[in-house]
């Protein structure tokens, strides 16, 4: 199972990004970021499924929110793995 997390610089940016994604038809949710990937930003982000990746990247690029980062999560029986996605 694959999901993506969009990390932002502040909690208010999480709510702004989530609203913009939902307005464009992306099924997403505000969530706490996994500790393995969130070290330098706020601990809230927006989580969405891989089927919305291309659309979400466009929204993030045009959002005007500084410092957005995107992470890919792969869930396996032996653990969760996270990868940085360059946008």
C-alpha positions as CSV (number, residue, x, y, z in Angstrom):
1,X,0.0,0.0,0.0
2,X,1.3,3.4,-1.0
3,X,0.4,6.8,0.4
4,X,2.0,10.3,0.1
5,X,2.5,12.9,2.7
6,X,2.8,16.6,1.9
7,X,4.8,18.4,4.7
8,X,4.5,22.1,5.2
9,X,6.2,24.7,7.4
10,X,3.2,25.6,9.6
11,X,0.0,24.2,10.9
12,X,-2.1,26.8,9.1
13,X,-0.4,25.8,5.8
14,X,-1.6,22.3,6.4
15,X,-5.2,23.5,6.5
16,X,-4.7,25.7,3.4
17,X,-3.2,22.9,1.4
18,X,-5.8,20.4,2.4
19,X,-8.6,22.8,1.4
20,X,-7.0,23.4,-2.0
21,X,-6.6,19.7,-2.6
22,X,-10.2,19.0,-1.6
23,X,-11.4,21.8,-3.9
24,X,-9.7,20.0,-6.8
25,X,-11.3,16.7,-6.0
26,X,-8.4,15.0,-4.2
27,X,-9.4,12.7,-1.3
28,X,-7.0,13.7,1.4
29,X,-6.8,14.3,5.2
30,X,-4.8,16.3,7.6
31,X,-2.6,14.0,9.7
32,X,0.3,13.9,12.0
33,X,3.5,13.3,10.1
34,X,5.5,10.1,10.8
35,X,8.4,10.8,13.1
36,X,10.9,9.3,10.6
37,X,10.2,12.0,8.1
38,X,9.2,15.1,10.0
39,X,12.2,16.6,11.7
40,X,12.4,20.2,10.5
41,X,8.9,21.3,9.7
42,X,5.6,21.3,11.7
43,X,4.2,17.9,12.7
44,X,1.0,18.2,10.6
45,X,0.7,17.4,6.9
46,X,-1.7,16.3,4.3
47,X,-1.9,12.6,3.4
48,X,-3.3,11.3,0.1
49,X,-3.3,8.1,-2.0
50,X,-1.0,7.5,-5.0
51,X,-3.8,7.8,-7.5
52,X,-3.8,11.6,-6.9
53,X,0.0,12.1,-7.1
54,X,0.2,14.1,-10.4
55,X,-2.7,16.3,-9.5
56,X,-1.3,16.9,-6.0
57,X,2.1,17.8,-7.3
58,X,0.6,20.5,-9.6
59,X,-1.4,21.9,-6.6
60,X,1.7,22.0,-4.4
61,X,3.8,23.7,-7.1
62,X,1.2,26.4,-7.6
63,X,0.1,26.8,-4.0
64,X,2.6,29.5,-3.2
65,X,3.3,27.8,0.2
66,X,7.0,27.9,1.0
67,X,8.9,24.8,2.0
68,X,6.5,22.1,1.0
69,X,8.0,18.7,0.9
70,X,6.6,15.5,-0.4
71,X,7.2,12.0,0.9
72,X,6.2,8.5,-0.3
73,X,5.2,5.9,2.2
74,X,5.3,2.2,1.5
75,X,3.7,-0.1,4.1
76,X,5.2,-3.6,4.3
77,X,4.8,-6.3,6.9
78,X,8.3,-5.7,8.2
79,X,7.8,-1.9,8.6
80,X,7.0,1.4,6.9
81,X,9.5,3.0,4.5
82,X,9.6,6.6,3.5
83,X,11.2,8.3,0.5
84,X,11.7,11.9,-0.4
85,X,9.9,12.9,-3.6
86,X,11.4,15.8,-5.6
87,X,8.7,18.2,-6.8
